Amino acid sequence: MKVHVKTNDTVIVISGDDKGKKGKVLEVSPKEGKVIVEGVNIVKKHVKPRPPQEAGGIVEAEAPMYASKVQLYCNKCGKATRAAAKIDGDKKTRVCAKCGAAL
């Protein structure tokens, strides 16, 4: 499955409990069609102390979410947008479909 976002892209959540939150993509899993976004979809995880000297307890961490729930965010126009392709000779770059700024 092809995912429309890459690692380090700034995205905005378009549906679900975290709708409207912005964050940076930390990890992309194309096989599952999921992404992990910084500060979004936080879950509590019970961690056992391993090795025994290390502290255990309840840790908050980002959980994967479906890539279809996020959309690229353009910093210039401040909106969620789709990526358009701009071709300069032999180079292909992703640009904002609304304002044309590089993503």
C-alpha positions as CSV (number, residue, x, y, z in Angstrom):
1,M,0.0,0.0,0.0
2,K,1.4,3.4,-1.0
3,V,1.2,6.1,1.7
4,H,0.9,9.8,0.8
5,V,3.1,11.1,3.6
6,K,6.8,10.7,4.4
7,T,8.9,10.8,7.6
8,N,9.4,14.4,8.9
9,D,6.4,15.8,7.0
10,T,4.1,18.1,9.0
11,V,0.6,16.7,9.0
12,I,-2.8,17.7,10.5
13,V,-5.3,15.1,11.7
14,I,-8.6,15.3,9.8
15,S,-10.8,12.8,11.8
16,G,-11.1,11.1,15.1
17,D,-10.5,12.2,18.7
18,D,-7.4,14.2,17.8
19,K,-9.0,16.1,14.9
20,G,-7.2,19.4,14.2
21,K,-3.9,18.5,15.9
22,K,-0.7,19.1,14.0
23,G,2.5,17.1,14.3
24,K,5.6,15.7,12.6
25,V,5.5,12.2,11.2
26,L,7.9,10.1,13.2
27,E,7.4,6.8,11.4
28,V,5.6,5.4,8.4
29,S,4.5,1.8,8.0
30,P,3.4,1.3,4.3
31,K,2.6,-2.4,4.8
32,E,-0.1,-1.6,7.4
33,G,-1.0,1.8,5.9
34,K,-0.3,3.5,9.3
35,V,1.8,6.5,10.6
36,I,3.0,7.6,14.0
37,V,2.6,11.3,14.5
38,E,4.4,13.3,17.3
39,G,2.1,14.3,20.1
40,V,-1.0,12.7,18.5
41,N,-2.9,9.5,19.5
42,I,-1.3,9.2,22.9
43,V,-1.9,6.0,24.8
44,K,-0.9,4.8,28.2
45,K,1.4,1.8,28.1
46,H,2.3,-0.5,31.1
47,V,6.0,-1.1,31.1
48,K,7.8,-3.7,33.1
49,P,11.2,-2.8,34.5
50,R,13.8,-4.4,32.1
51,P,16.6,-4.7,33.3
52,P,15.5,-4.7,37.0
53,Q,17.5,-1.6,37.8
54,E,15.4,0.4,35.2
55,A,12.1,2.0,36.4
56,G,8.8,0.5,35.2
57,G,5.3,2.0,35.4
58,I,2.8,3.6,33.1
59,V,4.3,5.4,30.2
60,E,2.5,7.6,27.6
61,A,3.5,6.9,24.0
62,E,2.3,7.7,20.5
63,A,0.3,4.9,18.9
64,P,0.1,4.3,15.1
65,M,-2.9,5.6,13.3
66,Y,-4.2,5.1,9.8
67,A,-2.6,7.3,7.2
68,S,-6.0,8.2,5.7
69,K,-6.8,10.1,8.9
70,V,-3.9,12.6,8.3
71,Q,-3.3,15.2,5.6
72,L,-0.2,17.2,4.7
73,Y,-0.1,20.7,6.3
74,C,1.2,23.7,4.4
75,N,3.0,26.2,6.6
76,K,2.6,29.0,4.1
77,C,-1.2,29.0,3.7
78,G,-1.8,27.3,7.1
79,K,-4.2,24.7,5.7
80,A,-4.4,21.0,5.1
81,T,-3.6,20.3,1.5
82,R,-2.8,17.6,-1.1
83,A,0.6,17.3,-2.6
84,A,1.0,18.4,-6.2
85,A,4.1,17.5,-8.3
86,K,6.2,20.2,-9.8
87,I,8.8,19.1,-12.4
88,D,11.9,21.3,-13.0
89,G,13.8,19.6,-15.8
90,D,14.7,16.2,-14.3
91,K,13.8,17.0,-10.7
92,K,10.4,16.3,-9.2
93,T,9.3,18.2,-6.0
94,R,6.2,18.1,-3.9
95,V,4.4,21.4,-3.7
96,C,1.2,22.6,-2.0
97,A,-1.8,22.1,-4.4
98,K,-3.4,25.4,-3.0
99,C,-0.6,27.9,-3.0
100,G,2.4,26.2,-4.7
101,A,4.8,26.4,-1.8
102,A,7.3,23.6,-1.4
103,L,6.4,20.9,1.1
